[in-house]
Amino acid sequence: MTGNHESGTPARTRDLDVVVYGATGFVGRLTAEYLARHAPDGTRIGLAGRSRERLERVREQIPGASQWPVLVASADDPASLDALAAATRVVVTTVGPYARYGIDLVRACAEAGTDYADLTGEVPFVRESIDRYHDAATASGARIVHSCGFDSIPSDLGVHVLHEQVAADGEGTLLDTTMVVTSFRGGVSGGTVDSMRGLVDAAKADKHIRTVMAQPYSLSPDAAAEPNVGRQPDAALVKGSDIAPGLKGVTAPFAMGPVNTRVVRRSNALRGWAYGRRFRYREVMSVGQSPLSPVLAAGVAAGLGGLIAGLSFPPTRALLDRVLPKPGEGPSEKTRTTGHFTTDVYTTTTTGVRYTSRMHAKGDPGYAATSVMLGESALALALDRDTLPATAGVLTPATAIGDRLVERLRDAGFEITVRRT
């Protein structure tokens, strides 16, 4: 379904192409700076947030942005979000935690036929977005695209390019598939920590949210129709040899696996299970291939569990709050520029052939690289509509943008490859 719709302002006649909502925040500003440097000439970009004064100050500090309009909008003012959605073809939002501040913007975009992209790693929020606004977005032609950063583009596109190559080679569909975070260097922002606090609190207070977070197909459009492929645990220690021949050592759980796996499984379901009816997917993190890897992997698993437990209890949470970054804080410029990530996705097909895809990028994964991923997602939605999949609703990066996002990220310096192994 196209982005044009029968009610509201037609998407192609909007005043702006992209608006960055949350431009005064840490990642919002990085995204705005990326767009200022890399958007094609003539792209109409605006900045949005609660404070006109702060927006104007940020605008003055971004080279090339002096003429960008600013729009005042706030999560506690639904009318301002309606006006924001009506003014632009695409809204990119970095305002989180999304469960607290995001759902009314999803509503405004879904109703206005405005495309939307965010950085959420909050599974309950995405589930709420699907349940409340998928149908409205489908009717209006809006693409609501969650998780357009390090959560979950390397995962979603890593499996997407595998699927495309396997299909092109006529080698059936995908079976056991594992993403390994092979290398990672970067920092943590206060916004990410605040989202973690919000998820911990919500899970403690609401049994339904705990169920959504635990269910492997919690983002599926039809969980009852999902195949029964056995357990797909989120926090397993996995031998490298169980993933692919030649991989040594033991891998640790990956902190964002519980989010990314559900996004990838939603992509499969939205495509009519094109990846395969026996497709199993998990994510892990390499800790090296030395004889010490079992100990290191167990230490990572214990550390992740300890962090969640620490945020769950007031005494330890108070101590953690004193040392963890605050909302609005983030990694230094040096950390952002010296960071990098590599993810490798391994699969075996129904014909018995093994394939591997790789995504590698320079820059802090959650910030420098994420600003590229979010910025290119926004530009694709705004400028490449005629080449995107003909679909609408609450989508994923692979199902909403797919090959065009792969092309854009390659042009931006990302390595995205597939090989038969």
ChimeraX attribute file (.defattr): number of C-alpha atoms within 10 A of each C-alpha:
attribute: neighborCount
match mode: 1-to-1
recipient: residues
	/A:1	15
	/A:2	19
	/A:3	24
	/A:4	19
	/A:5	20
	/A:6	11
	/A:7	11
	/A:8	13
	/A:9	18
	/A:10	18
	/A:11	27
	/A:12	14
	/A:13	13
	/A:14	17
	/A:15	14
	/A:16	22
	/A:17	23
	/A:18	28
	/A:19	28
	/A:20	27
	/A:21	29
	/A:22	25
	/A:23	28
	/A:24	26
	/A:25	22
	/A:26	20
	/A:27	26
	/A:28	24
	/A:29	23
	/A:30	21
	/A:31	29
	/A:32	29
	/A:33	22
	/A:34	19
	/A:35	24
	/A:36	19
	/A:37	14
	/A:38	15
	/A:39	17
	/A:40	11
	/A:41	8
	/A:42	7
	/A:43	16
	/A:44	19
	/A:45	22
	/A:46	25
	/A:47	28
	/A:48	26
	/A:49	24
	/A:50	19
	/A:51	16
	/A:52	16
	/A:53	12
	/A:54	14
	/A:55	23
	/A:56	19
	/A:57	12
	/A:58	19
	/A:59	24
	/A:60	14
	/A:61	12
	/A:62	16
	/A:63	10
	/A:64	13
	/A:65	20
	/A:66	12
	/A:67	11
	/A:68	17
	/A:69	16
	/A:70	21
	/A:71	23
	/A:72	17
	/A:73	23
	/A:74	21
	/A:75	17
	/A:76	11
	/A:77	11
	/A:78	15
	/A:79	14
	/A:80	18
	/A:81	24
	/A:82	18
	/A:83	16
	/A:84	27
	/A:85	28
	/A:86	25
	/A:87	23
	/A:88	28
	/A:89	31
	/A:90	33
	/A:91	31
	/A:92	28
	/A:93	27
	/A:94	25
	/A:95	25
	/A:96	22
	/A:97	23
	/A:98	22
	/A:99	20
	/A:100	13
	/A:101	13
	/A:102	20
	/A:103	17
	/A:104	21
	/A:105	24
	/A:106	29
	/A:107	21
	/A:108	23
	/A:109	29
	/A:110	30
	/A:111	24
	/A:112	30
	/A:113	34
	/A:114	34
	/A:115	28
	/A:116	28
	/A:117	27
	/A:118	25
	/A:119	27
	/A:120	27
	/A:121	27
	/A:122	22
	/A:123	24
	/A:124	23
	/A:125	21
	/A:126	24
	/A:127	19
	/A:128	14
	/A:129	22
	/A:130	21
	/A:131	13
	/A:132	16
	/A:133	21
	/A:134	23
	/A:135	16
	/A:136	20
	/A:137	29
	/A:138	22
	/A:139	21
	/A:140	26
	/A:141	26
	/A:142	32
	/A:143	31
	/A:144	30
	/A:145	28
	/A:146	27
	/A:147	25
	/A:148	28
	/A:149	25
	/A:150	24
	/A:151	24
	/A:152	28
	/A:153	28
	/A:154	27
	/A:155	29
	/A:156	26
	/A:157	27
	/A:158	26
	/A:159	29
	/A:160	24
	/A:161	22
	/A:162	26
	/A:163	25
	/A:164	15
	/A:165	16
	/A:166	24
	/A:167	16
	/A:168	10
	/A:169	10
	/A:170	9
	/A:171	17
	/A:172	19
	/A:173	23
	/A:174	29
	/A:175	21
	/A:176	17
	/A:177	23
	/A:178	23
	/A:179	27
	/A:180	24
	/A:181	24
	/A:182	18
	/A:183	15
	/A:184	18
	/A:185	16
	/A:186	21
	/A:187	15
	/A:188	16
	/A:189	20
	/A:190	17
	/A:191	22
	/A:192	21
	/A:193	18
	/A:194	19
	/A:195	20
	/A:196	18
	/A:197	17
	/A:198	19
	/A:199	23
	/A:200	17
	/A:201	14
	/A:202	16
	/A:203	17
	/A:204	12
	/A:205	11
	/A:206	10
	/A:207	11
	/A:208	12
	/A:209	17
	/A:210	16
	/A:211	13
	/A:212	17
	/A:213	21
	/A:214	14
	/A:215	14
	/A:216	21
	/A:217	21
	/A:218	20
	/A:219	26
	/A:220	21
	/A:221	19
	/A:222	12
	/A:223	14
	/A:224	9
	/A:225	10
	/A:226	16
	/A:227	14
	/A:228	11
	/A:229	13
	/A:230	8
	/A:231	8
	/A:232	14
	/A:233	16
	/A:234	20
	/A:235	18
	/A:236	17
	/A:237	19
	/A:238	19
	/A:239	16
	/A:240	18
	/A:241	12
	/A:242	13
	/A:243	20
	/A:244	18
	/A:245	10
	/A:246	9
	/A:247	15
	/A:248	18
	/A:249	19
	/A:250	26
	/A:251	30
	/A:252	28
	/A:253	26
	/A:254	23
	/A:255	17
	/A:256	15
	/A:257	22
	/A:258	22
	/A:259	23
	/A:260	26
	/A:261	25
	/A:262	23
	/A:263	31
	/A:264	29
	/A:265	24
	/A:266	25
	/A:267	27
	/A:268	24
	/A:269	22
	/A:270	17
	/A:271	13
	/A:272	11
	/A:273	18
	/A:274	17
	/A:275	26
	/A:276	19
	/A:277	17
	/A:278	18
	/A:279	22
	/A:280	21
	/A:281	26
	/A:282	24
	/A:283	30
	/A:284	26
	/A:285	23
	/A:286	24
	/A:287	20
	/A:288	19
	/A:289	14
	/A:290	11
	/A:291	11
	/A:292	12
	/A:293	19
	/A:294	20
	/A:295	13
	/A:296	18
	/A:297	24
	/A:298	16
	/A:299	13
	/A:300	20
	/A:301	19
	/A:302	13
	/A:303	12
	/A:304	15
	/A:305	13
	/A:306	12
	/A:307	14
	/A:308	15
	/A:309	13
	/A:310	16
	/A:311	21
	/A:312	16
	/A:313	12
	/A:314	10
	/A:315	10
	/A:316	13
	/A:317	17
	/A:318	12
	/A:319	12
	/A:320	14
	/A:321	14
	/A:322	9
	/A:323	8
	/A:324	15
	/A:325	18
	/A:326	15
	/A:327	17
	/A:328	14
	/A:329	16
	/A:330	21
	/A:331	19
	/A:332	12
	/A:333	12
	/A:334	11
	/A:335	17
	/A:336	21
	/A:337	17
	/A:338	13
	/A:339	21
	/A:340	20
	/A:341	21
	/A:342	19
	/A:343	24
	/A:344	24
	/A:345	27
	/A:346	25
	/A:347	30
	/A:348	23
	/A:349	22
	/A:350	16
	/A:351	12
	/A:352	13
	/A:353	14
	/A:354	20
	/A:355	21
	/A:356	22
	/A:357	23
	/A:358	26
	/A:359	22
	/A:360	22
	/A:361	23
	/A:362	19
	/A:363	24
	/A:364	27
	/A:365	27
	/A:366	26
	/A:367	28
	/A:368	25
	/A:369	26
	/A:370	24
	/A:371	27
	/A:372	28
	/A:373	30
	/A:374	28
	/A:375	27
	/A:376	25
	/A:377	29
	/A:378	31
	/A:379	22
	/A:380	22
	/A:381	28
	/A:382	23
	/A:383	17
	/A:384	13
	/A:385	15
	/A:386	11
	/A:387	13
	/A:388	18
	/A:389	16
	/A:390	14
	/A:391	17
	/A:392	26
	/A:393	25
	/A:394	29
	/A:395	25
	/A:396	25
	/A:397	28
	/A:398	29
	/A:399	25
	/A:400	25
	/A:401	25
	/A:402	20
	/A:403	19
	/A:404	20
	/A:405	24
	/A:406	24
	/A:407	14
	/A:408	17
	/A:409	20
	/A:410	16
	/A:411	10
	/A:412	14
	/A:413	12
	/A:414	19
	/A:415	15
	/A:416	21
	/A:417	16
	/A:418	21
	/A:419	13
	/A:420	13
	/A:421	12
